[in-house]
Amino acid sequence: MDFFTAQDRARRLTGRLILLLALAIVVLIGITSLVVALAVVFLDGASFTGETLARALQPQLLAGVAMVVILVVGLGSLIRHLQLRAGGSAVAEALGGRSLNLETRDANERRLLNVVEEMAIASGMPVPLVYLLEDPAINAFAAGHELDDVAIGVTRGAIETLDRDQLQGVIAHEFSHILHGDMRLNLRLVALLHGIVVIGLIGRMLLHASTSGRRTRSRKGGGHVAVLGLGAGLMVVGYAGTLCGNLIKAAVSRQREFLADASAVQYTRNPEGIGGALKLLAAHRLGSRLLASQAAEFSHLYFGSGVRSLSRLTATHPPVTARIQRVLPHWDGSLPPAPPVRSTRRQAEPASSDGGQGGERLAAGALAAAVVASVGRPSSEDIARARRRLGEIDARLFESAHEPFAARALVYGILMGADPRSREAQRDALQGQALPEVLAELKTLEAPLSRLTPGQRLPLIELALPALRQLSTAQHARFQACLRRLMALEVHAGALQWALHRLVVQGIEGARRARRDRHLADLGGPLSLLLSTLARAGQQDEGQARAAVERLGSVLGVPLDFVGEPALASDLDWAMARLVRLVQAERAPLLAAMTCCVEHDGRIAPEEGELLSAVAWTLGCPLPSTQGAAGQTGVGSA
């Protein structure tokens, strides 16, 4: 299943799931309204007669009560949604996780960060925040709304028990959830189910209040019985609704776990990695059970079940043995003993380059098709290439990407223009706005920054994003002001400078969520501007660039006008603000058209790959560096 199909399927599944839950809520609202209406009638002094039910079924009373119930459920869901609006970090903190220090000296923590960074760069997406749960069980999760607010959480038991291949299999499993759109579905489930739970909580509160000694002494007769009945009824209805919701959640989650396991094998080409992790999970004395008080609410997010289930119907994960059997068909059923705590450190990868791989030629159109097919589907070759690329980066720059002060200086240095006039003006502007400590870091990084090779800027920015997301409000405001000033002072802001700047801003602020309701036919102006900019970046001759855009217009069925003048950053931002509203089904043709614009000779040079990857990411299409069997093209950051 390709990325675009998976994303569409996830959205359709979300719609069906919401419909199912909505039907369940309608039934619950009807039952709850009847229970509350009866309680209201009894509280009004009525006795149980044939007329009591008739009074309770009066349309006006039922409608009023139903509105109140809908309001309660809606507010409960909305409040939980707002609590989780920060994305994955909100989930991780709710489970007691701590953000992993990017400069950690702990060998196991460092190994985890390395694996996550490699997987992110291989996938063509920004490096997510990594959280550590001080829990001895073996478990992990990925949570977030969009690619720019993802957090990955891993337990202490997992990083100390699993070896590097097994840990990579677990992280690949979590990246599958990210790339297949499961995260958004999972968080919406949490919010919807919370609204139903509120009904049961209100019932429990009423039941507790009605049985309190000091309160019940003043209650007499039918009124007290009505409150007791109302509380008990709401509890039963609320928890029955929660059970229905959990059944739906569990059924969907079990299938997504099988898909994530299979994808982990596809990404790493190493079934023993994920298979070994699952076998250790089955053999581990504590299994995957988490100690956090809110573990049950997020059970469908985990690598392992995380909580005990009363029935297979409510289990959010398939049996571990069934998962092992699918990953390792010839497994004989034996389980290894739980290994001792490991203390490993990242092994230095031999520095190497892609050599002549980036120069392999492909026929026009074949490369674009290969690019589209690779979105959201990193391979073992991508992961190996990401590891090599990280090993090639200057050690000083690599370390700077993991420290907040140095990360700011690193990004300033990357985004400062190549034109001497621009750099001089930008340096003067930073002297007046940036912190002295950041300026000192920038000065120490000047030499290694001057030696950056094409293709290294994007991965460095991706590595720096987790550190930049940890800035305080005041630091973030100052950093943003400096970024705006740098772009404003750019004499000749090229497309790559604009794309990298936009990626930094979106990576730390998050993308503005827009409705995806536009089609290519509605976006002729923005398409013309973006494709013309990419064509000029990929073509040395303006005539060839013009011909490429006109040819793509006929292929896409959209009239396109070649824009000959270099676009301003504000114009490109305008275009992207409209293109992000493109429906998912038409993003694949757009990405193919973008690729055709930059491949002027059947290949994509490293700088062109950085540009293509940065623009693709802002459109929500994580672009790996390989094109599968078609050959290596140098696309992307790794």
Helices and strands as residue ranges (DSSP letters): H 3-43, H 50-56, H 59-83, H 88-94, E 98-99, H 107-123, E 129-133, E 140-143, G 147-149, E 151-155, H 156-161, H 164-179, H 182-210, H 213-216, H 221-268, H 271-283, G 295-301, G 312-314, H 320-327, G 355-359, H 366-374, H 380-392, H 395-400, H 404-415, H 420-433, H 436-450, H 457-468, H 473-488, H 495-509, G 520-522, H 524-538, H 542-556, H 569-579, G 584-586, H 587-598, H 606-618, G 628-630
